[in-house]
């Protein structure tokens, strides 16, 4: 599965950004689709994930501010990020889990929140 992410950029604190990721190249059903992020000097962490069954999970730090959505027909996953904070600054990666637990990662897109 190949993933192509788009969106991201720079925004002031309190602003909003949207990320999108399209999955292609697989005939298997995609189970989970999600977003992770990695800030400088830190480990990659889960931001939000949504399963094929419609379950969603968010990191505590983004609950109420970020919304993950998925379009199964288009194999896309999006992340709407509102009320951004400086600590949201990171490289964001989309991820999918598909056939027998296999996983693929997108190329990463930068999000910078700074005044």
Chimera marker file (.cmm) of the C-alpha trace (Angstrom):
<marker_set name="trace">
<marker id="1" x="0.000" y="0.000" z="0.000" r="1" g="1" b="0" radius="0.5"/>
<marker id="2" x="1.326" y="3.415" z="-0.952" r="1" g="1" b="0" radius="0.5"/>
<marker id="3" x="0.299" y="6.474" z="0.994" r="1" g="1" b="0" radius="0.5"/>
<marker id="4" x="0.335" y="10.047" z="-0.233" r="1" g="1" b="0" radius="0.5"/>
<marker id="5" x="-0.155" y="12.706" z="2.394" r="1" g="1" b="0" radius="0.5"/>
<marker id="6" x="-0.937" y="16.343" z="1.809" r="1" g="1" b="0" radius="0.5"/>
<marker id="7" x="-1.681" y="19.411" z="3.849" r="1" g="1" b="0" radius="0.5"/>
<marker id="8" x="0.250" y="20.737" z="6.770" r="1" g="1" b="0" radius="0.5"/>
<marker id="9" x="2.232" y="23.940" z="6.817" r="1" g="1" b="0" radius="0.5"/>
<marker id="10" x="2.699" y="26.793" z="9.242" r="1" g="1" b="0" radius="0.5"/>
<marker id="11" x="0.062" y="28.449" z="11.370" r="1" g="1" b="0" radius="0.5"/>
<marker id="12" x="-0.164" y="30.665" z="14.414" r="1" g="1" b="0" radius="0.5"/>
<marker id="13" x="-1.339" y="29.287" z="17.757" r="1" g="1" b="0" radius="0.5"/>
<marker id="14" x="-5.091" y="28.932" z="17.779" r="1" g="1" b="0" radius="0.5"/>
<marker id="15" x="-5.220" y="28.357" z="14.060" r="1" g="1" b="0" radius="0.5"/>
<marker id="16" x="-6.372" y="25.377" z="12.040" r="1" g="1" b="0" radius="0.5"/>
<marker id="17" x="-4.873" y="23.021" z="9.504" r="1" g="1" b="0" radius="0.5"/>
<marker id="18" x="-6.083" y="19.975" z="7.666" r="1" g="1" b="0" radius="0.5"/>
<marker id="19" x="-4.171" y="16.881" z="6.613" r="1" g="1" b="0" radius="0.5"/>
<marker id="20" x="-5.239" y="14.301" z="4.088" r="1" g="1" b="0" radius="0.5"/>
<marker id="21" x="-3.840" y="10.931" z="3.055" r="1" g="1" b="0" radius="0.5"/>
<marker id="22" x="-4.760" y="8.713" z="0.141" r="1" g="1" b="0" radius="0.5"/>
<marker id="23" x="-3.986" y="5.001" z="0.099" r="1" g="1" b="0" radius="0.5"/>
<marker id="24" x="-3.467" y="3.120" z="-3.136" r="1" g="1" b="0" radius="0.5"/>
<marker id="25" x="-1.988" y="-0.025" z="-4.539" r="1" g="1" b="0" radius="0.5"/>
<marker id="26" x="-3.716" y="-2.705" z="-2.556" r="1" g="1" b="0" radius="0.5"/>
<marker id="27" x="-6.593" y="-4.998" z="-3.302" r="1" g="1" b="0" radius="0.5"/>
<marker id="28" x="-7.006" y="-5.808" z="0.364" r="1" g="1" b="0" radius="0.5"/>
<marker id="29" x="-9.378" y="-4.060" z="2.662" r="1" g="1" b="0" radius="0.5"/>
<marker id="30" x="-7.823" y="-1.469" z="4.901" r="1" g="1" b="0" radius="0.5"/>
<marker id="31" x="-8.536" y="-1.989" z="8.563" r="1" g="1" b="0" radius="0.5"/>
<marker id="32" x="-7.176" y="0.947" z="10.530" r="1" g="1" b="0" radius="0.5"/>
<marker id="33" x="-6.182" y="4.338" z="9.212" r="1" g="1" b="0" radius="0.5"/>
<marker id="34" x="-4.513" y="6.880" z="11.408" r="1" g="1" b="0" radius="0.5"/>
<marker id="35" x="-2.145" y="9.715" z="12.025" r="1" g="1" b="0" radius="0.5"/>
<marker id="36" x="1.006" y="9.750" z="14.075" r="1" g="1" b="0" radius="0.5"/>
<marker id="37" x="3.437" y="12.535" z="14.751" r="1" g="1" b="0" radius="0.5"/>
<marker id="38" x="7.040" y="12.952" z="15.724" r="1" g="1" b="0" radius="0.5"/>
<marker id="39" x="8.344" y="16.125" z="17.269" r="1" g="1" b="0" radius="0.5"/>
<marker id="40" x="12.068" y="16.930" z="17.248" r="1" g="1" b="0" radius="0.5"/>
<marker id="41" x="13.879" y="14.821" z="19.799" r="1" g="1" b="0" radius="0.5"/>
<marker id="42" x="10.803" y="12.794" z="20.646" r="1" g="1" b="0" radius="0.5"/>
<marker id="43" x="9.408" y="9.425" z="19.733" r="1" g="1" b="0" radius="0.5"/>
<marker id="44" x="6.669" y="8.981" z="17.213" r="1" g="1" b="0" radius="0.5"/>
<marker id="45" x="3.278" y="8.983" z="18.892" r="1" g="1" b="0" radius="0.5"/>
<marker id="46" x="-0.276" y="8.181" z="17.949" r="1" g="1" b="0" radius="0.5"/>
<marker id="47" x="-2.468" y="11.198" z="17.255" r="1" g="1" b="0" radius="0.5"/>
<marker id="48" x="-5.690" y="9.598" z="16.084" r="1" g="1" b="0" radius="0.5"/>
<marker id="49" x="-6.856" y="6.377" z="14.502" r="1" g="1" b="0" radius="0.5"/>
<marker id="50" x="-10.079" y="5.128" z="12.975" r="1" g="1" b="0" radius="0.5"/>
<marker id="51" x="-10.967" y="1.532" z="12.248" r="1" g="1" b="0" radius="0.5"/>
<marker id="52" x="-13.060" y="0.003" z="9.499" r="1" g="1" b="0" radius="0.5"/>
<marker id="53" x="-15.748" y="-0.558" z="12.099" r="1" g="1" b="0" radius="0.5"/>
<marker id="54" x="-15.972" y="3.155" z="12.798" r="1" g="1" b="0" radius="0.5"/>
<marker id="55" x="-14.144" y="3.237" z="16.108" r="1" g="1" b="0" radius="0.5"/>
<marker id="56" x="-11.963" y="6.269" z="16.664" r="1" g="1" b="0" radius="0.5"/>
<marker id="57" x="-9.297" y="6.931" z="19.253" r="1" g="1" b="0" radius="0.5"/>
<marker id="58" x="-7.408" y="10.095" z="20.006" r="1" g="1" b="0" radius="0.5"/>
<marker id="59" x="-4.388" y="10.999" z="22.029" r="1" g="1" b="0" radius="0.5"/>
<marker id="60" x="-5.467" y="12.804" z="25.167" r="1" g="1" b="0" radius="0.5"/>
<marker id="61" x="-3.502" y="15.844" z="24.098" r="1" g="1" b="0" radius="0.5"/>
<marker id="62" x="-5.643" y="16.378" z="20.985" r="1" g="1" b="0" radius="0.5"/>
<marker id="63" x="-9.091" y="15.340" z="22.176" r="1" g="1" b="0" radius="0.5"/>
<marker id="64" x="-11.639" y="18.014" z="21.473" r="1" g="1" b="0" radius="0.5"/>
<marker id="65" x="-9.347" y="19.807" z="19.044" r="1" g="1" b="0" radius="0.5"/>
<marker id="66" x="-8.584" y="17.261" z="16.313" r="1" g="1" b="0" radius="0.5"/>
<marker id="67" x="-11.053" y="15.245" z="14.275" r="1" g="1" b="0" radius="0.5"/>
<marker id="68" x="-10.181" y="12.223" z="12.176" r="1" g="1" b="0" radius="0.5"/>
<marker id="69" x="-12.407" y="11.178" z="9.316" r="1" g="1" b="0" radius="0.5"/>
<marker id="70" x="-12.293" y="8.461" z="6.750" r="1" g="1" b="0" radius="0.5"/>
<marker id="71" x="-13.750" y="7.860" z="3.306" r="1" g="1" b="0" radius="0.5"/>
<marker id="72" x="-13.678" y="4.139" z="2.665" r="1" g="1" b="0" radius="0.5"/>
<marker id="73" x="-14.771" y="4.473" z="-0.944" r="1" g="1" b="0" radius="0.5"/>
<marker id="74" x="-11.794" y="6.702" z="-1.683" r="1" g="1" b="0" radius="0.5"/>
<marker id="75" x="-9.362" y="5.094" z="0.770" r="1" g="1" b="0" radius="0.5"/>
<marker id="76" x="-8.624" y="8.432" z="2.320" r="1" g="1" b="0" radius="0.5"/>
<marker id="77" x="-8.140" y="9.569" z="5.878" r="1" g="1" b="0" radius="0.5"/>
<marker id="78" x="-8.173" y="13.173" z="6.965" r="1" g="1" b="0" radius="0.5"/>
<marker id="79" x="-7.251" y="15.017" z="10.113" r="1" g="1" b="0" radius="0.5"/>
<marker id="80" x="-8.819" y="18.362" z="10.913" r="1" g="1" b="0" radius="0.5"/>
<marker id="81" x="-6.723" y="20.177" z="13.489" r="1" g="1" b="0" radius="0.5"/>
<marker id="82" x="-8.218" y="23.131" z="15.309" r="1" g="1" b="0" radius="0.5"/>
<marker id="83" x="-7.000" y="25.289" z="18.174" r="1" g="1" b="0" radius="0.5"/>
<marker id="84" x="-3.447" y="24.358" z="17.357" r="1" g="1" b="0" radius="0.5"/>
<marker id="85" x="-0.775" y="24.788" z="19.986" r="1" g="1" b="0" radius="0.5"/>
<marker id="86" x="2.968" y="25.122" z="19.729" r="1" g="1" b="0" radius="0.5"/>
<marker id="87" x="3.307" y="21.623" z="21.142" r="1" g="1" b="0" radius="0.5"/>
<marker id="88" x="1.478" y="20.279" z="18.099" r="1" g="1" b="0" radius="0.5"/>
<marker id="89" x="4.519" y="21.145" z="16.012" r="1" g="1" b="0" radius="0.5"/>
<marker id="90" x="5.798" y="17.912" z="14.500" r="1" g="1" b="0" radius="0.5"/>
<marker id="91" x="6.085" y="15.841" z="11.379" r="1" g="1" b="0" radius="0.5"/>
<marker id="92" x="2.782" y="14.056" z="10.870" r="1" g="1" b="0" radius="0.5"/>
<marker id="93" x="2.636" y="10.621" z="9.299" r="1" g="1" b="0" radius="0.5"/>
<marker id="94" x="-0.364" y="8.736" z="8.037" r="1" g="1" b="0" radius="0.5"/>
<marker id="95" x="-0.502" y="5.015" z="8.622" r="1" g="1" b="0" radius="0.5"/>
<marker id="96" x="-2.705" y="2.179" z="7.482" r="1" g="1" b="0" radius="0.5"/>
<marker id="97" x="-3.068" y="-1.369" z="8.716" r="1" g="1" b="0" radius="0.5"/>
<marker id="98" x="-4.367" y="-3.881" z="6.232" r="1" g="1" b="0" radius="0.5"/>
<marker id="99" x="-4.000" y="-7.530" z="5.296" r="1" g="1" b="0" radius="0.5"/>
<marker id="100" x="-2.876" y="-9.680" z="8.239" r="1" g="1" b="0" radius="0.5"/>
<marker id="101" x="-1.650" y="-6.730" z="10.242" r="1" g="1" b="0" radius="0.5"/>
<marker id="102" x="0.624" y="-5.306" z="7.594" r="1" g="1" b="0" radius="0.5"/>
<marker id="103" x="1.339" y="-1.621" z="7.958" r="1" g="1" b="0" radius="0.5"/>
<marker id="104" x="2.379" y="1.174" z="5.648" r="1" g="1" b="0" radius="0.5"/>
<marker id="105" x="3.547" y="4.713" z="6.361" r="1" g="1" b="0" radius="0.5"/>
<marker id="106" x="3.223" y="7.915" z="4.423" r="1" g="1" b="0" radius="0.5"/>
<marker id="107" x="6.136" y="10.219" z="3.748" r="1" g="1" b="0" radius="0.5"/>
<marker id="108" x="5.399" y="12.688" z="6.526" r="1" g="1" b="0" radius="0.5"/>
<marker id="109" x="4.199" y="16.249" z="6.347" r="1" g="1" b="0" radius="0.5"/>
<marker id="110" x="5.355" y="19.079" z="8.560" r="1" g="1" b="0" radius="0.5"/>
<marker id="111" x="3.115" y="21.069" z="10.836" r="1" g="1" b="0" radius="0.5"/>
<marker id="112" x="4.569" y="24.141" z="12.500" r="1" g="1" b="0" radius="0.5"/>
<marker id="113" x="2.646" y="26.150" z="15.055" r="1" g="1" b="0" radius="0.5"/>
<marker id="114" x="4.421" y="29.351" z="15.926" r="1" g="1" b="0" radius="0.5"/>
<marker id="115" x="3.724" y="32.997" z="16.478" r="1" g="1" b="0" radius="0.5"/>
<link id1="1" id2="2" r="1" g="1" b="0" radius="0.2"/>
<link id1="2" id2="3" r="1" g="1" b="0" radius="0.2"/>
<link id1="3" id2="4" r="1" g="1" b="0" radius="0.2"/>
<link id1="4" id2="5" r="1" g="1" b="0" radius="0.2"/>
<link id1="5" id2="6" r="1" g="1" b="0" radius="0.2"/>
<link id1="6" id2="7" r="1" g="1" b="0" radius="0.2"/>
<link id1="7" id2="8" r="1" g="1" b="0" radius="0.2"/>
<link id1="8" id2="9" r="1" g="1" b="0" radius="0.2"/>
<link id1="9" id2="10" r="1" g="1" b="0" radius="0.2"/>
<link id1="10" id2="11" r="1" g="1" b="0" radius="0.2"/>
<link id1="11" id2="12" r="1" g="1" b="0" radius="0.2"/>
<link id1="12" id2="13" r="1" g="1" b="0" radius="0.2"/>
<link id1="13" id2="14" r="1" g="1" b="0" radius="0.2"/>
<link id1="14" id2="15" r="1" g="1" b="0" radius="0.2"/>
<link id1="15" id2="16" r="1" g="1" b="0" radius="0.2"/>
<link id1="16" id2="17" r="1" g="1" b="0" radius="0.2"/>
<link id1="17" id2="18" r="1" g="1" b="0" radius="0.2"/>
<link id1="18" id2="19" r="1" g="1" b="0" radius="0.2"/>
<link id1="19" id2="20" r="1" g="1" b="0" radius="0.2"/>
<link id1="20" id2="21" r="1" g="1" b="0" radius="0.2"/>
<link id1="21" id2="22" r="1" g="1" b="0" radius="0.2"/>
<link id1="22" id2="23" r="1" g="1" b="0" radius="0.2"/>
<link id1="23" id2="24" r="1" g="1" b="0" radius="0.2"/>
<link id1="24" id2="25" r="1" g="1" b="0" radius="0.2"/>
<link id1="25" id2="26" r="1" g="1" b="0" radius="0.2"/>
<link id1="26" id2="27" r="1" g="1" b="0" radius="0.2"/>
<link id1="27" id2="28" r="1" g="1" b="0" radius="0.2"/>
<link id1="28" id2="29" r="1" g="1" b="0" radius="0.2"/>
<link id1="29" id2="30" r="1" g="1" b="0" radius="0.2"/>
<link id1="30" id2="31" r="1" g="1" b="0" radius="0.2"/>
<link id1="31" id2="32" r="1" g="1" b="0" radius="0.2"/>
<link id1="32" id2="33" r="1" g="1" b="0" radius="0.2"/>
<link id1="33" id2="34" r="1" g="1" b="0" radius="0.2"/>
<link id1="34" id2="35" r="1" g="1" b="0" radius="0.2"/>
<link id1="35" id2="36" r="1" g="1" b="0" radius="0.2"/>
<link id1="36" id2="37" r="1" g="1" b="0" radius="0.2"/>
<link id1="37" id2="38" r="1" g="1" b="0" radius="0.2"/>
<link id1="38" id2="39" r="1" g="1" b="0" radius="0.2"/>
<link id1="39" id2="40" r="1" g="1" b="0" radius="0.2"/>
<link id1="40" id2="41" r="1" g="1" b="0" radius="0.2"/>
<link id1="41" id2="42" r="1" g="1" b="0" radius="0.2"/>
<link id1="42" id2="43" r="1" g="1" b="0" radius="0.2"/>
<link id1="43" id2="44" r="1" g="1" b="0" radius="0.2"/>
<link id1="44" id2="45" r="1" g="1" b="0" radius="0.2"/>
<link id1="45" id2="46" r="1" g="1" b="0" radius="0.2"/>
<link id1="46" id2="47" r="1" g="1" b="0" radius="0.2"/>
<link id1="47" id2="48" r="1" g="1" b="0" radius="0.2"/>
<link id1="48" id2="49" r="1" g="1" b="0" radius="0.2"/>
<link id1="49" id2="50" r="1" g="1" b="0" radius="0.2"/>
<link id1="50" id2="51" r="1" g="1" b="0" radius="0.2"/>
<link id1="51" id2="52" r="1" g="1" b="0" radius="0.2"/>
<link id1="52" id2="53" r="1" g="1" b="0" radius="0.2"/>
<link id1="53" id2="54" r="1" g="1" b="0" radius="0.2"/>
<link id1="54" id2="55" r="1" g="1" b="0" radius="0.2"/>
<link id1="55" id2="56" r="1" g="1" b="0" radius="0.2"/>
<link id1="56" id2="57" r="1" g="1" b="0" radius="0.2"/>
<link id1="57" id2="58" r="1" g="1" b="0" radius="0.2"/>
<link id1="58" id2="59" r="1" g="1" b="0" radius="0.2"/>
<link id1="59" id2="60" r="1" g="1" b="0" radius="0.2"/>
<link id1="60" id2="61" r="1" g="1" b="0" radius="0.2"/>
<link id1="61" id2="62" r="1" g="1" b="0" radius="0.2"/>
<link id1="62" id2="63" r="1" g="1" b="0" radius="0.2"/>
<link id1="63" id2="64" r="1" g="1" b="0" radius="0.2"/>
<link id1="64" id2="65" r="1" g="1" b="0" radius="0.2"/>
<link id1="65" id2="66" r="1" g="1" b="0" radius="0.2"/>
<link id1="66" id2="67" r="1" g="1" b="0" radius="0.2"/>
<link id1="67" id2="68" r="1" g="1" b="0" radius="0.2"/>
<link id1="68" id2="69" r="1" g="1" b="0" radius="0.2"/>
<link id1="69" id2="70" r="1" g="1" b="0" radius="0.2"/>
<link id1="70" id2="71" r="1" g="1" b="0" radius="0.2"/>
<link id1="71" id2="72" r="1" g="1" b="0" radius="0.2"/>
<link id1="72" id2="73" r="1" g="1" b="0" radius="0.2"/>
<link id1="73" id2="74" r="1" g="1" b="0" radius="0.2"/>
<link id1="74" id2="75" r="1" g="1" b="0" radius="0.2"/>
<link id1="75" id2="76" r="1" g="1" b="0" radius="0.2"/>
<link id1="76" id2="77" r="1" g="1" b="0" radius="0.2"/>
<link id1="77" id2="78" r="1" g="1" b="0" radius="0.2"/>
<link id1="78" id2="79" r="1" g="1" b="0" radius="0.2"/>
<link id1="79" id2="80" r="1" g="1" b="0" radius="0.2"/>
<link id1="80" id2="81" r="1" g="1" b="0" radius="0.2"/>
<link id1="81" id2="82" r="1" g="1" b="0" radius="0.2"/>
<link id1="82" id2="83" r="1" g="1" b="0" radius="0.2"/>
<link id1="83" id2="84" r="1" g="1" b="0" radius="0.2"/>
<link id1="84" id2="85" r="1" g="1" b="0" radius="0.2"/>
<link id1="85" id2="86" r="1" g="1" b="0" radius="0.2"/>
<link id1="86" id2="87" r="1" g="1" b="0" radius="0.2"/>
<link id1="87" id2="88" r="1" g="1" b="0" radius="0.2"/>
<link id1="88" id2="89" r="1" g="1" b="0" radius="0.2"/>
<link id1="89" id2="90" r="1" g="1" b="0" radius="0.2"/>
<link id1="90" id2="91" r="1" g="1" b="0" radius="0.2"/>
<link id1="91" id2="92" r="1" g="1" b="0" radius="0.2"/>
<link id1="92" id2="93" r="1" g="1" b="0" radius="0.2"/>
<link id1="93" id2="94" r="1" g="1" b="0" radius="0.2"/>
<link id1="94" id2="95" r="1" g="1" b="0" radius="0.2"/>
<link id1="95" id2="96" r="1" g="1" b="0" radius="0.2"/>
<link id1="96" id2="97" r="1" g="1" b="0" radius="0.2"/>
<link id1="97" id2="98" r="1" g="1" b="0" radius="0.2"/>
<link id1="98" id2="99" r="1" g="1" b="0" radius="0.2"/>
<link id1="99" id2="100" r="1" g="1" b="0" radius="0.2"/>
<link id1="100" id2="101" r="1" g="1" b="0" radius="0.2"/>
<link id1="101" id2="102" r="1" g="1" b="0" radius="0.2"/>
<link id1="102" id2="103" r="1" g="1" b="0" radius="0.2"/>
<link id1="103" id2="104" r="1" g="1" b="0" radius="0.2"/>
<link id1="104" id2="105" r="1" g="1" b="0" radius="0.2"/>
<link id1="105" id2="106" r="1" g="1" b="0" radius="0.2"/>
<link id1="106" id2="107" r="1" g="1" b="0" radius="0.2"/>
<link id1="107" id2="108" r="1" g="1" b="0" radius="0.2"/>
<link id1="108" id2="109" r="1" g="1" b="0" radius="0.2"/>
<link id1="109" id2="110" r="1" g="1" b="0" radius="0.2"/>
<link id1="110" id2="111" r="1" g="1" b="0" radius="0.2"/>
<link id1="111" id2="112" r="1" g="1" b="0" radius="0.2"/>
<link id1="112" id2="113" r="1" g="1" b="0" radius="0.2"/>
<link id1="113" id2="114" r="1" g="1" b="0" radius="0.2"/>
<link id1="114" id2="115" r="1" g="1" b="0" radius="0.2"/>
</marker_set>
